[in-house]
């Protein structure tokens, strides 16, 4: 059971690392410069009602587009940086792109800078999104709140998109907002649902629960191996750690932060404690430990 669950965990972590990663760019895209897109609108999204007064994508500047989103065609690279300046805000509550960036020959976005109600949002392309799973969204709450700006205020939004992370910053006058979302193999729970975004505050608790539950059975079943428990549990922990490191390097995604490693270790420890409790209770009731 310990071996089977360890293999299953490795499969889940590897699949998640693949899913959150960026699709590999083609070699021919590397020499293409960003250009204004021929798309007349953003497929599947609304028309941005505020004014765009400046756009810069991968060091190429584009003329102000006025109302409506800026739509840019770029080579599919592993790293992009974009800046867009807007005046005003869109009063609607849905997701409305400010900057829509797609690869040559595609209409699916490589990344989107958007306003969603009072929030700023950065959506980066991932294999998960391409196969219909939940997208990777970095959300900065309140960056476009109506009470935080005047109609003539200029907002500068900067986005950095790479295979390892999404970064978004918003500046308006003296006010600053920023956020970072790592593409890690530890967010598998977020890819199969759309109710809780991986960048939201509740996501930290869900990630903690997810990682603890992944490793708890390893500690629980490993503890029942008795004299071999140290070898079995340490061996399983080494295999899981190696799998995580290999998956990160193989798919070019982000390294999990230290607290996530600690939570996986805590899950192992909790599994051992639960197993010991069950064994002790069985002994106290006079039930043979192997019954």
ChimeraX commands (.cxc) that place a marker at each C-alpha (Angstrom):
marker #1 position 0.00,0.00,0.00 radius 0.5
marker #1 position 2.81,2.41,0.85 radius 0.5
marker #1 position 4.55,1.70,-2.46 radius 0.5
marker #1 position 1.34,1.99,-4.48 radius 0.5
marker #1 position 0.35,5.30,-2.87 radius 0.5
marker #1 position 3.86,6.71,-3.31 radius 0.5
marker #1 position 3.72,5.87,-7.01 radius 0.5
marker #1 position 0.26,7.46,-7.26 radius 0.5
marker #1 position 1.55,10.65,-5.58 radius 0.5
marker #1 position 4.46,10.79,-8.00 radius 0.5
marker #1 position 2.02,10.46,-10.88 radius 0.5
marker #1 position -0.18,13.26,-9.53 radius 0.5
marker #1 position 2.76,15.63,-8.97 radius 0.5
marker #1 position 4.22,14.88,-12.41 radius 0.5
marker #1 position 0.85,15.33,-14.13 radius 0.5
marker #1 position 0.31,18.65,-12.33 radius 0.5
marker #1 position 3.80,19.88,-13.30 radius 0.5
marker #1 position 3.01,19.06,-16.92 radius 0.5
marker #1 position -0.42,20.69,-16.74 radius 0.5
marker #1 position 0.65,24.03,-15.21 radius 0.5
marker #1 position 3.59,24.39,-17.61 radius 0.5
marker #1 position 3.60,26.47,-20.78 radius 0.5
marker #1 position 3.32,24.69,-24.13 radius 0.5
marker #1 position 6.73,24.63,-25.79 radius 0.5
marker #1 position 7.28,27.34,-28.42 radius 0.5
marker #1 position 8.27,26.37,-31.94 radius 0.5
marker #1 position 11.78,27.19,-33.17 radius 0.5
marker #1 position 10.43,29.34,-36.02 radius 0.5
marker #1 position 8.63,31.65,-33.56 radius 0.5
marker #1 position 11.88,32.76,-31.94 radius 0.5
marker #1 position 12.76,35.28,-34.68 radius 0.5
marker #1 position 9.31,36.89,-35.05 radius 0.5
marker #1 position 8.67,40.35,-33.55 radius 0.5
marker #1 position 5.37,41.31,-31.90 radius 0.5
marker #1 position 2.92,42.98,-34.30 radius 0.5
marker #1 position -0.59,44.40,-34.06 radius 0.5
marker #1 position -3.07,41.56,-34.39 radius 0.5
marker #1 position -5.48,41.18,-37.27 radius 0.5
marker #1 position -8.18,39.98,-34.85 radius 0.5
marker #1 position -10.98,42.58,-34.68 radius 0.5
marker #1 position -12.03,41.49,-31.17 radius 0.5
marker #1 position -11.02,39.16,-28.35 radius 0.5
marker #1 position -12.61,35.74,-28.93 radius 0.5
marker #1 position -15.09,34.95,-26.18 radius 0.5
marker #1 position -14.67,38.18,-24.23 radius 0.5
marker #1 position -16.27,41.62,-24.07 radius 0.5
marker #1 position -15.16,45.00,-25.38 radius 0.5
marker #1 position -13.06,47.04,-22.94 radius 0.5
marker #1 position -14.89,50.31,-22.28 radius 0.5
marker #1 position -12.03,52.38,-20.80 radius 0.5
marker #1 position -9.29,54.15,-22.80 radius 0.5
marker #1 position -5.92,52.51,-23.53 radius 0.5
marker #1 position -3.22,55.18,-23.86 radius 0.5
marker #1 position -0.10,53.04,-24.22 radius 0.5
marker #1 position 0.96,49.43,-24.84 radius 0.5
marker #1 position 4.42,47.81,-24.75 radius 0.5
marker #1 position 4.88,44.08,-25.39 radius 0.5
marker #1 position 8.34,42.47,-25.37 radius 0.5
marker #1 position 10.00,45.90,-25.92 radius 0.5
marker #1 position 7.80,46.73,-28.92 radius 0.5
marker #1 position 5.57,49.78,-28.50 radius 0.5
marker #1 position 2.09,50.01,-30.02 radius 0.5
marker #1 position 0.00,53.07,-30.73 radius 0.5
marker #1 position -2.84,53.85,-28.33 radius 0.5
marker #1 position -5.95,51.92,-29.32 radius 0.5
marker #1 position -8.53,54.10,-27.55 radius 0.5
marker #1 position -11.50,52.11,-26.32 radius 0.5
marker #1 position -11.47,48.38,-26.73 radius 0.5
marker #1 position -8.66,45.99,-25.79 radius 0.5
marker #1 position -5.16,46.08,-27.24 radius 0.5
marker #1 position -4.70,42.89,-29.27 radius 0.5
marker #1 position -1.14,41.86,-30.08 radius 0.5
marker #1 position 0.36,38.92,-31.95 radius 0.5
marker #1 position 3.66,37.70,-30.52 radius 0.5
marker #1 position 5.99,34.74,-31.03 radius 0.5
marker #1 position 5.30,31.98,-28.54 radius 0.5
marker #1 position 8.26,32.34,-26.18 radius 0.5
marker #1 position 8.88,31.09,-22.68 radius 0.5
marker #1 position 9.08,34.64,-21.30 radius 0.5
marker #1 position 6.99,37.72,-22.03 radius 0.5
marker #1 position 6.78,41.15,-20.46 radius 0.5
marker #1 position 3.99,43.62,-21.18 radius 0.5
marker #1 position 2.91,47.05,-19.96 radius 0.5
marker #1 position -0.39,48.73,-20.68 radius 0.5
marker #1 position -1.60,52.15,-19.52 radius 0.5
marker #1 position -5.31,52.87,-19.23 radius 0.5
marker #1 position -7.46,55.83,-18.28 radius 0.5
marker #1 position -10.66,55.06,-16.38 radius 0.5
marker #1 position -12.18,51.66,-15.73 radius 0.5
marker #1 position -14.77,49.32,-17.16 radius 0.5
marker #1 position -17.92,49.44,-15.01 radius 0.5
marker #1 position -19.02,45.86,-15.73 radius 0.5
marker #1 position -18.48,42.99,-13.34 radius 0.5
marker #1 position -17.32,40.32,-15.79 radius 0.5
marker #1 position -13.84,39.58,-17.10 radius 0.5
marker #1 position -12.92,42.12,-19.80 radius 0.5
marker #1 position -9.46,41.96,-21.45 radius 0.5
marker #1 position -7.32,45.10,-21.48 radius 0.5
marker #1 position -4.46,43.42,-23.36 radius 0.5
marker #1 position -4.95,40.20,-25.32 radius 0.5
marker #1 position -1.77,38.53,-26.60 radius 0.5
marker #1 position -1.81,35.51,-28.91 radius 0.5
marker #1 position 0.68,33.56,-31.03 radius 0.5
marker #1 position 0.84,33.68,-34.86 radius 0.5
marker #1 position -1.80,31.47,-36.44 radius 0.5
marker #1 position -3.73,31.13,-33.18 radius 0.5
marker #1 position -6.61,32.96,-31.58 radius 0.5
marker #1 position -6.16,31.41,-28.13 radius 0.5
marker #1 position -4.40,33.86,-25.83 radius 0.5
marker #1 position -0.83,33.36,-24.66 radius 0.5
marker #1 position -1.76,35.65,-21.81 radius 0.5
marker #1 position -4.44,38.20,-20.93 radius 0.5
marker #1 position -4.27,41.30,-18.77 radius 0.5
marker #1 position -7.84,41.99,-17.75 radius 0.5
marker #1 position -10.18,43.82,-15.43 radius 0.5
marker #1 position -12.80,41.77,-13.60 radius 0.5
marker #1 position -15.05,44.06,-11.67 radius 0.5
marker #1 position -12.77,45.78,-9.17 radius 0.5
marker #1 position -9.92,43.27,-9.63 radius 0.5
marker #1 position -6.91,43.17,-11.94 radius 0.5
marker #1 position -6.28,39.75,-13.47 radius 0.5
marker #1 position -3.48,38.05,-15.38 radius 0.5
marker #1 position -4.30,34.79,-17.14 radius 0.5
marker #1 position -1.39,32.81,-18.55 radius 0.5
marker #1 position -1.54,29.99,-21.07 radius 0.5
marker #1 position -0.97,26.50,-19.68 radius 0.5
marker #1 position -1.41,22.95,-20.87 radius 0.5
marker #1 position -4.22,22.62,-18.31 radius 0.5
marker #1 position -6.14,25.45,-19.93 radius 0.5
marker #1 position -5.55,24.01,-23.39 radius 0.5
marker #1 position -7.20,20.71,-22.45 radius 0.5
marker #1 position -10.21,22.30,-20.72 radius 0.5
marker #1 position -9.07,22.35,-17.09 radius 0.5
marker #1 position -9.20,25.47,-14.93 radius 0.5
marker #1 position -6.96,28.34,-16.13 radius 0.5
marker #1 position -4.10,29.83,-14.16 radius 0.5
marker #1 position -5.31,33.23,-12.97 radius 0.5
marker #1 position -3.34,35.69,-10.88 radius 0.5
marker #1 position -5.84,38.09,-9.30 radius 0.5
marker #1 position -5.08,41.35,-7.48 radius 0.5
marker #1 position -8.24,42.29,-5.55 radius 0.5
marker #1 position -9.34,45.92,-5.49 radius 0.5
marker #1 position -6.83,47.29,-8.01 radius 0.5
marker #1 position -9.69,48.72,-10.09 radius 0.5
marker #1 position -12.10,49.50,-7.25 radius 0.5
marker #1 position -14.32,52.44,-8.16 radius 0.5
marker #1 position -13.53,54.26,-4.93 radius 0.5
marker #1 position -9.76,54.06,-5.47 radius 0.5
marker #1 position -9.62,56.12,-8.68 radius 0.5
marker #1 position -10.92,59.17,-10.48 radius 0.5
marker #1 position -12.27,58.98,-14.08 radius 0.5
marker #1 position -9.15,60.74,-15.45 radius 0.5
marker #1 position -6.60,58.68,-13.46 radius 0.5
marker #1 position -4.03,56.68,-15.45 radius 0.5
marker #1 position -3.37,53.10,-14.39 radius 0.5
marker #1 position -0.15,51.32,-15.41 radius 0.5
marker #1 position -0.35,47.53,-15.42 radius 0.5
marker #1 position 2.81,45.43,-15.85 radius 0.5
marker #1 position 2.79,41.68,-16.42 radius 0.5
marker #1 position 5.59,39.14,-16.59 radius 0.5
marker #1 position 4.79,35.67,-17.87 radius 0.5
marker #1 position 7.24,32.77,-17.81 radius 0.5
marker #1 position 7.25,29.02,-17.49 radius 0.5
marker #1 position 7.90,29.35,-13.76 radius 0.5
marker #1 position 5.59,32.16,-12.63 radius 0.5
marker #1 position 3.04,34.84,-13.39 radius 0.5
marker #1 position 3.76,38.33,-12.03 radius 0.5
marker #1 position 1.41,41.29,-12.08 radius 0.5
marker #1 position 1.78,44.83,-10.74 radius 0.5
marker #1 position -0.60,47.78,-10.88 radius 0.5
marker #1 position 0.39,51.41,-10.24 radius 0.5
marker #1 position -1.86,54.46,-10.02 radius 0.5
marker #1 position -0.42,57.63,-8.56 radius 0.5
marker #1 position 1.12,56.70,-5.22 radius 0.5
marker #1 position -0.87,53.47,-4.95 radius 0.5
marker #1 position 0.79,50.14,-5.75 radius 0.5
marker #1 position -0.51,46.57,-5.96 radius 0.5
marker #1 position 1.44,43.46,-6.93 radius 0.5
marker #1 position 1.27,39.70,-6.86 radius 0.5
marker #1 position 3.10,36.55,-7.98 radius 0.5
marker #1 position 1.70,33.12,-8.82 radius 0.5
marker #1 position 4.19,30.25,-9.06 radius 0.5
marker #1 position 3.51,27.42,-11.48 radius 0.5
marker #1 position 4.24,24.52,-9.12 radius 0.5
marker #1 position 3.44,20.77,-9.14 radius 0.5
marker #1 position 1.54,21.21,-5.86 radius 0.5
marker #1 position -1.70,22.83,-7.06 radius 0.5
marker #1 position -3.41,19.84,-8.63 radius 0.5
marker #1 position -6.60,20.52,-6.66 radius 0.5
marker #1 position -6.99,23.90,-8.39 radius 0.5
marker #1 position -6.95,22.48,-11.92 radius 0.5
marker #1 position -10.09,20.38,-11.56 radius 0.5
marker #1 position -12.41,23.07,-10.17 radius 0.5
marker #1 position -13.16,26.72,-10.84 radius 0.5
marker #1 position -14.77,27.86,-7.58 radius 0.5
marker #1 position -11.55,28.81,-5.75 radius 0.5
marker #1 position -8.76,30.51,-7.70 radius 0.5
marker #1 position -5.23,29.35,-6.99 radius 0.5
marker #1 position -4.11,32.93,-6.22 radius 0.5
marker #1 position -6.86,33.63,-3.67 radius 0.5
marker #1 position -6.43,33.56,0.11 radius 0.5
marker #1 position -8.46,30.37,0.67 radius 0.5
marker #1 position -6.16,28.65,-1.84 radius 0.5
marker #1 position -3.35,28.54,0.72 radius 0.5
marker #1 position -5.47,26.49,3.11 radius 0.5
marker #1 position -6.63,24.21,0.30 radius 0.5
marker #1 position -3.05,23.67,-0.88 radius 0.5
marker #1 position -2.05,22.82,2.69 radius 0.5
marker #1 position -4.91,20.31,2.99 radius 0.5
marker #1 position -4.15,18.85,-0.45 radius 0.5
marker #1 position -0.45,18.26,0.27 radius 0.5
marker #1 position -1.12,16.85,3.73 radius 0.5
marker #1 position -3.68,14.38,2.38 radius 0.5
marker #1 position -1.31,13.32,-0.40 radius 0.5
marker #1 position 1.39,12.19,2.01 radius 0.5
marker #1 position -0.68,11.12,5.04 radius 0.5
marker #1 position -1.38,7.58,3.69 radius 0.5
marker #1 position 2.36,7.06,3.10 radius 0.5
marker #1 position 3.10,7.75,6.76 radius 0.5
marker #1 position 0.09,5.73,7.93 radius 0.5
marker #1 position 0.75,2.55,5.97 radius 0.5
marker #1 position 4.50,2.89,6.34 radius 0.5
marker #1 position 4.15,2.90,10.14 radius 0.5
marker #1 position 2.41,-0.48,10.03 radius 0.5
marker #1 position 5.52,-2.11,8.55 radius 0.5
marker #1 position 6.88,-2.13,12.14 radius 0.5
marker #1 position 10.58,-3.02,12.13 radius 0.5
marker #1 position 11.01,-1.73,8.57 radius 0.5
marker #1 position 9.01,1.44,9.15 radius 0.5
marker #1 position 12.03,3.79,9.17 radius 0.5
marker #1 position 13.40,2.38,5.92 radius 0.5
marker #1 position 10.01,2.34,4.23 radius 0.5
marker #1 position 8.94,5.85,5.23 radius 0.5
marker #1 position 12.30,7.47,4.55 radius 0.5
marker #1 position 12.51,5.66,1.23 radius 0.5
marker #1 position 9.05,6.86,0.23 radius 0.5
marker #1 position 9.91,10.43,1.27 radius 0.5
marker #1 position 13.07,10.35,-0.84 radius 0.5
marker #1 position 11.15,9.02,-3.84 radius 0.5
marker #1 position 8.47,11.74,-3.53 radius 0.5
marker #1 position 11.10,14.47,-3.15 radius 0.5
marker #1 position 13.07,13.22,-6.13 radius 0.5
marker #1 position 9.91,13.01,-8.21 radius 0.5
marker #1 position 9.06,16.62,-7.37 radius 0.5
marker #1 position 12.53,17.87,-8.28 radius 0.5
marker #1 position 12.62,15.90,-11.53 radius 0.5
marker #1 position 9.13,17.09,-12.55 radius 0.5
marker #1 position 10.07,20.73,-11.92 radius 0.5
marker #1 position 13.20,20.44,-14.04 radius 0.5
marker #1 position 11.59,18.36,-16.78 radius 0.5
marker #1 position 8.71,20.79,-17.42 radius 0.5
marker #1 position 10.45,24.05,-16.50 radius 0.5
marker #1 position 7.93,25.03,-13.82 radius 0.5
marker #1 position 8.43,26.76,-10.48 radius 0.5
marker #1 position 9.99,25.21,-7.39 radius 0.5
marker #1 position 7.50,24.81,-4.54 radius 0.5
marker #1 position 8.15,27.23,-1.68 radius 0.5
marker #1 position 9.60,25.87,1.56 radius 0.5
marker #1 position 6.25,25.88,3.41 radius 0.5
marker #1 position 4.83,23.39,0.94 radius 0.5
marker #1 position 7.71,20.97,1.55 radius 0.5
marker #1 position 7.06,21.34,5.28 radius 0.5
marker #1 position 3.40,20.51,4.78 radius 0.5
marker #1 position 4.23,17.33,2.90 radius 0.5
marker #1 position 6.51,16.32,5.78 radius 0.5
marker #1 position 3.72,17.21,8.23 radius 0.5
marker #1 position 1.36,14.93,6.31 radius 0.5
marker #1 position 3.80,12.05,6.72 radius 0.5
marker #1 position 4.14,12.74,10.43 radius 0.5
marker #1 position 0.38,12.98,10.90 radius 0.5
marker #1 position -0.07,9.64,9.14 radius 0.5
marker #1 position 2.44,8.04,11.52 radius 0.5
marker #1 position 0.66,9.53,14.55 radius 0.5
marker #1 position -2.71,8.25,13.37 radius 0.5
marker #1 position -1.25,4.77,12.79 radius 0.5
marker #1 position 0.32,4.76,16.25 radius 0.5
marker #1 position -2.99,5.84,17.80 radius 0.5
marker #1 position -4.84,3.02,16.04 radius 0.5
marker #1 position -2.22,0.48,17.10 radius 0.5
marker #1 position -2.26,1.67,20.73 radius 0.5
marker #1 position -6.05,1.62,20.86 radius 0.5
marker #1 position -6.08,-1.91,19.47 radius 0.5
marker #1 position -3.59,-3.01,22.13 radius 0.5
marker #1 position -5.66,-1.43,24.90 radius 0.5
marker #1 position -8.76,-3.25,23.70 radius 0.5
marker #1 position -6.88,-6.52,23.62 radius 0.5
marker #1 position -7.12,-6.83,19.85 radius 0.5
marker #1 position -4.04,-8.37,18.20 radius 0.5
marker #1 position -2.16,-5.67,16.32 radius 0.5
marker #1 position -2.29,-7.71,13.13 radius 0.5
marker #1 position -6.03,-8.43,13.36 radius 0.5
marker link #1:1,2 radius 0.2
marker link #1:2,3 radius 0.2
marker link #1:3,4 radius 0.2
marker link #1:4,5 radius 0.2
marker link #1:5,6 radius 0.2
marker link #1:6,7 radius 0.2
marker link #1:7,8 radius 0.2
marker link #1:8,9 radius 0.2
marker link #1:9,10 radius 0.2
marker link #1:10,11 radius 0.2
marker link #1:11,12 radius 0.2
marker link #1:12,13 radius 0.2
marker link #1:13,14 radius 0.2
marker link #1:14,15 radius 0.2
marker link #1:15,16 radius 0.2
marker link #1:16,17 radius 0.2
marker link #1:17,18 radius 0.2
marker link #1:18,19 radius 0.2
marker link #1:19,20 radius 0.2
marker link #1:20,21 radius 0.2
marker link #1:21,22 radius 0.2
marker link #1:22,23 radius 0.2
marker link #1:23,24 radius 0.2
marker link #1:24,25 radius 0.2
marker link #1:25,26 radius 0.2
marker link #1:26,27 radius 0.2
marker link #1:27,28 radius 0.2
marker link #1:28,29 radius 0.2
marker link #1:29,30 radius 0.2
marker link #1:30,31 radius 0.2
marker link #1:31,32 radius 0.2
marker link #1:32,33 radius 0.2
marker link #1:33,34 radius 0.2
marker link #1:34,35 radius 0.2
marker link #1:35,36 radius 0.2
marker link #1:36,37 radius 0.2
marker link #1:37,38 radius 0.2
marker link #1:38,39 radius 0.2
marker link #1:39,40 radius 0.2
marker link #1:40,41 radius 0.2
marker link #1:41,42 radius 0.2
marker link #1:42,43 radius 0.2
marker link #1:43,44 radius 0.2
marker link #1:44,45 radius 0.2
marker link #1:45,46 radius 0.2
marker link #1:46,47 radius 0.2
marker link #1:47,48 radius 0.2
marker link #1:48,49 radius 0.2
marker link #1:49,50 radius 0.2
marker link #1:50,51 radius 0.2
marker link #1:51,52 radius 0.2
marker link #1:52,53 radius 0.2
marker link #1:53,54 radius 0.2
marker link #1:54,55 radius 0.2
marker link #1:55,56 radius 0.2
marker link #1:56,57 radius 0.2
marker link #1:57,58 radius 0.2
marker link #1:58,59 radius 0.2
marker link #1:59,60 radius 0.2
marker link #1:60,61 radius 0.2
marker link #1:61,62 radius 0.2
marker link #1:62,63 radius 0.2
marker link #1:63,64 radius 0.2
marker link #1:64,65 radius 0.2
marker link #1:65,66 radius 0.2
marker link #1:66,67 radius 0.2
marker link #1:67,68 radius 0.2
marker link #1:68,69 radius 0.2
marker link #1:69,70 radius 0.2
marker link #1:70,71 radius 0.2
marker link #1:71,72 radius 0.2
marker link #1:72,73 radius 0.2
marker link #1:73,74 radius 0.2
marker link #1:74,75 radius 0.2
marker link #1:75,76 radius 0.2
marker link #1:76,77 radius 0.2
marker link #1:77,78 radius 0.2
marker link #1:78,79 radius 0.2
marker link #1:79,80 radius 0.2
marker link #1:80,81 radius 0.2
marker link #1:81,82 radius 0.2
marker link #1:82,83 radius 0.2
marker link #1:83,84 radius 0.2
marker link #1:84,85 radius 0.2
marker link #1:85,86 radius 0.2
marker link #1:86,87 radius 0.2
marker link #1:87,88 radius 0.2
marker link #1:88,89 radius 0.2
marker link #1:89,90 radius 0.2
marker link #1:90,91 radius 0.2
marker link #1:91,92 radius 0.2
marker link #1:92,93 radius 0.2
marker link #1:93,94 radius 0.2
marker link #1:94,95 radius 0.2
marker link #1:95,96 radius 0.2
marker link #1:96,97 radius 0.2
marker link #1:97,98 radius 0.2
marker link #1:98,99 radius 0.2
marker link #1:99,100 radius 0.2
marker link #1:100,101 radius 0.2
marker link #1:101,102 radius 0.2
marker link #1:102,103 radius 0.2
marker link #1:103,104 radius 0.2
marker link #1:104,105 radius 0.2
marker link #1:105,106 radius 0.2
marker link #1:106,107 radius 0.2
marker link #1:107,108 radius 0.2
marker link #1:108,109 radius 0.2
marker link #1:109,110 radius 0.2
marker link #1:110,111 radius 0.2
marker link #1:111,112 radius 0.2
marker link #1:112,113 radius 0.2
marker link #1:113,114 radius 0.2
marker link #1:114,115 radius 0.2
marker link #1:115,116 radius 0.2
marker link #1:116,117 radius 0.2
marker link #1:117,118 radius 0.2
marker link #1:118,119 radius 0.2
marker link #1:119,120 radius 0.2
marker link #1:120,121 radius 0.2
marker link #1:121,122 radius 0.2
marker link #1:122,123 radius 0.2
marker link #1:123,124 radius 0.2
marker link #1:124,125 radius 0.2
marker link #1:125,126 radius 0.2
marker link #1:126,127 radius 0.2
marker link #1:127,128 radius 0.2
marker link #1:128,129 radius 0.2
marker link #1:129,130 radius 0.2
marker link #1:130,131 radius 0.2
marker link #1:131,132 radius 0.2
marker link #1:132,133 radius 0.2
marker link #1:133,134 radius 0.2
marker link #1:134,135 radius 0.2
marker link #1:135,136 radius 0.2
marker link #1:136,137 radius 0.2
marker link #1:137,138 radius 0.2
marker link #1:138,139 radius 0.2
marker link #1:139,140 radius 0.2
marker link #1:140,141 radius 0.2
marker link #1:141,142 radius 0.2
marker link #1:142,143 radius 0.2
marker link #1:143,144 radius 0.2
marker link #1:144,145 radius 0.2
marker link #1:145,146 radius 0.2
marker link #1:146,147 radius 0.2
marker link #1:147,148 radius 0.2
marker link #1:148,149 radius 0.2
marker link #1:149,150 radius 0.2
marker link #1:150,151 radius 0.2
marker link #1:151,152 radius 0.2
marker link #1:152,153 radius 0.2
marker link #1:153,154 radius 0.2
marker link #1:154,155 radius 0.2
marker link #1:155,156 radius 0.2
marker link #1:156,157 radius 0.2
marker link #1:157,158 radius 0.2
marker link #1:158,159 radius 0.2
marker link #1:159,160 radius 0.2
marker link #1:160,161 radius 0.2
marker link #1:161,162 radius 0.2
marker link #1:162,163 radius 0.2
marker link #1:163,164 radius 0.2
marker link #1:164,165 radius 0.2
marker link #1:165,166 radius 0.2
marker link #1:166,167 radius 0.2
marker link #1:167,168 radius 0.2
marker link #1:168,169 radius 0.2
marker link #1:169,170 radius 0.2
marker link #1:170,171 radius 0.2
marker link #1:171,172 radius 0.2
marker link #1:172,173 radius 0.2
marker link #1:173,174 radius 0.2
marker link #1:174,175 radius 0.2
marker link #1:175,176 radius 0.2
marker link #1:176,177 radius 0.2
marker link #1:177,178 radius 0.2
marker link #1:178,179 radius 0.2
marker link #1:179,180 radius 0.2
marker link #1:180,181 radius 0.2
marker link #1:181,182 radius 0.2
marker link #1:182,183 radius 0.2
marker link #1:183,184 radius 0.2
marker link #1:184,185 radius 0.2
marker link #1:185,186 radius 0.2
marker link #1:186,187 radius 0.2
marker link #1:187,188 radius 0.2
marker link #1:188,189 radius 0.2
marker link #1:189,190 radius 0.2
marker link #1:190,191 radius 0.2
marker link #1:191,192 radius 0.2
marker link #1:192,193 radius 0.2
marker link #1:193,194 radius 0.2
marker link #1:194,195 radius 0.2
marker link #1:195,196 radius 0.2
marker link #1:196,197 radius 0.2
marker link #1:197,198 radius 0.2
marker link #1:198,199 radius 0.2
marker link #1:199,200 radius 0.2
marker link #1:200,201 radius 0.2
marker link #1:201,202 radius 0.2
marker link #1:202,203 radius 0.2
marker link #1:203,204 radius 0.2
marker link #1:204,205 radius 0.2
marker link #1:205,206 radius 0.2
marker link #1:206,207 radius 0.2
marker link #1:207,208 radius 0.2
marker link #1:208,209 radius 0.2
marker link #1:209,210 radius 0.2
marker link #1:210,211 radius 0.2
marker link #1:211,212 radius 0.2
marker link #1:212,213 radius 0.2
marker link #1:213,214 radius 0.2
marker link #1:214,215 radius 0.2
marker link #1:215,216 radius 0.2
marker link #1:216,217 radius 0.2
marker link #1:217,218 radius 0.2
marker link #1:218,219 radius 0.2
marker link #1:219,220 radius 0.2
marker link #1:220,221 radius 0.2
marker link #1:221,222 radius 0.2
marker link #1:222,223 radius 0.2
marker link #1:223,224 radius 0.2
marker link #1:224,225 radius 0.2
marker link #1:225,226 radius 0.2
marker link #1:226,227 radius 0.2
marker link #1:227,228 radius 0.2
marker link #1:228,229 radius 0.2
marker link #1:229,230 radius 0.2
marker link #1:230,231 radius 0.2
marker link #1:231,232 radius 0.2
marker link #1:232,233 radius 0.2
marker link #1:233,234 radius 0.2
marker link #1:234,235 radius 0.2
marker link #1:235,236 radius 0.2
marker link #1:236,237 radius 0.2
marker link #1:237,238 radius 0.2
marker link #1:238,239 radius 0.2
marker link #1:239,240 radius 0.2
marker link #1:240,241 radius 0.2
marker link #1:241,242 radius 0.2
marker link #1:242,243 radius 0.2
marker link #1:243,244 radius 0.2
marker link #1:244,245 radius 0.2
marker link #1:245,246 radius 0.2
marker link #1:246,247 radius 0.2
marker link #1:247,248 radius 0.2
marker link #1:248,249 radius 0.2
marker link #1:249,250 radius 0.2
marker link #1:250,251 radius 0.2
marker link #1:251,252 radius 0.2
marker link #1:252,253 radius 0.2
marker link #1:253,254 radius 0.2
marker link #1:254,255 radius 0.2
marker link #1:255,256 radius 0.2
marker link #1:256,257 radius 0.2
marker link #1:257,258 radius 0.2
marker link #1:258,259 radius 0.2
marker link #1:259,260 radius 0.2
marker link #1:260,261 radius 0.2
marker link #1:261,262 radius 0.2
marker link #1:262,263 radius 0.2
marker link #1:263,264 radius 0.2
marker link #1:264,265 radius 0.2
marker link #1:265,266 radius 0.2
marker link #1:266,267 radius 0.2
marker link #1:267,268 radius 0.2
marker link #1:268,269 radius 0.2
marker link #1:269,270 radius 0.2
marker link #1:270,271 radius 0.2
marker link #1:271,272 radius 0.2
marker link #1:272,273 radius 0.2
marker link #1:273,274 radius 0.2
marker link #1:274,275 radius 0.2
marker link #1:275,276 radius 0.2
marker link #1:276,277 radius 0.2
marker link #1:277,278 radius 0.2
marker link #1:278,279 radius 0.2
marker link #1:279,280 radius 0.2
marker link #1:280,281 radius 0.2
marker link #1:281,282 radius 0.2
marker link #1:282,283 radius 0.2
marker link #1:283,284 radius 0.2
marker link #1:284,285 radius 0.2
marker link #1:285,286 radius 0.2
marker link #1:286,287 radius 0.2
marker link #1:287,288 radius 0.2
marker link #1:288,289 radius 0.2
marker link #1:289,290 radius 0.2
marker link #1:290,291 radius 0.2
view
